[in-house]
Amino acid sequence: QVQLVESGGGLAQPGGSLRLSCAASMSDFSSYDVAWYRQAPGQQRELVASVPSQGIANYADAVKGRFTISVGNPKNMIDLQMNSLKPEDTGTYYCHAERSYLGVKLDDYWGQGTQVTVSS
């Protein structure tokens, strides 16, 4: 019954901004490591930003300084603020949440994806 629902994707100009939101329904949201991934056509899915449970945010080098991941509770939101967008940011963005223990994944969930297009 757990669902991750993304919103906020769309079309932006280079240098513009978009904010992606992901609403998570699990009751123990604070126990999860959360992240945003993206995938361009013909490419592998790429980790963009992540926040481990009770940890601090991590960013891919390609987005560091431009993107900010935010996690809210009790709203159970995983937001990605994207500034100074570049055409290479184009892709389908997915939110993700997982729990693990001693390196073993316990469960994880994916959103359905939201499209981001940055025109040139």
N, C-alpha and C positions, 0 to 999 in steps of 0.2 A: 504494500500500500504506500510505500515511500515514493515520493515524486519530487523531481527537481524540474522546475519550469523556468526557462529562460525567457527574457524579453529585452527589448532595447536595441536590437540590431537594426541595421538600415544602411543607407547611403550617406557617405560623408566626403567632403572635399579634403585633399591633402592639407595638413595643418589644422584640420578641424577636430572635433571631439564627439565621442559617443559614450554613453554609460550603459553597460549591460547589467542586468539584474537576474538573479537566480533565487527563486523561492524554494526552500527545502522544507519538507513536511515532517521529518523525523523528530521525535520528542527529545532525544538525547543529542541534539545537534552539536553541542559543545564538545562531544567526544570524538568528532570526526575531523580528519584532515581534509581540507577543502582546496579546490584549485579550479583554474580556468585553463582549458586547452584550446588550440585552434588547429584547423586543417585546411590547407589550400588544395584545390583539385590536383590530383596526381602526386601529392606529397604526403609524408607521414604526419600523423598527429603530433603536435608539438606542445609541450608544457609552456604556458605563458606566465602564470603566476600561481603561487600556492601559499597556504597558511596551514602549518601543522597544528593539531590540537594543542592549545596552550603555548603556541609558539609565535614566531614573528614571520612576516611575509618574506617570500623569496620571489625573484623575478628573473626571467630569461634576459640575457644580455641585450637582445634585440629590442626589448621594451622597457628596460630599466630607465628610470627617470621620466618616462612618459605615461606609464600605466600605474594604477594604484588599485590593489585588491582590498576590499573591506568586508568584514564579517560582522554581522549584527545578531544580537540575541537579546530579547526573546523573539525578534522578528524573523530569525532563521533565514537571513538574506546573505547571499554571496554576490557582491557587486564588483564590477570592474570598470573603473573610470579610465577612459582611453583619451589621451590628449596628444596633440601634435601628430595626428595620424599620418601614416605613409601608405602609398599603394601596396607595399609588401605586407601590410597588416590585413589585407583582404583575406577572408576565409570564413569558414563556419566555426563558430565559437561554442564550446561545450563546457558546462560546469560539471564538477565531479566532487564526490564526497566519499571517503572511505575510512574504515577503522582497521587498525592492525595492532598486533601484539607480538613483540620480539621478532619483527620482520615478517610475520605471517598475516596476510590479509584476512580479516574477519568478514567484512561485507563491503560493498561499494555500490554506488549509484551514479548514473549518468543522466544529464539532461538531454533533451532531444536536439539541441543545437539552435543557434540563431545566426543568421547570415550577416556578415559585415562586409561592405564593399566600399573601398576608398578609391575614388576615381582620380585619374591623372589629367 
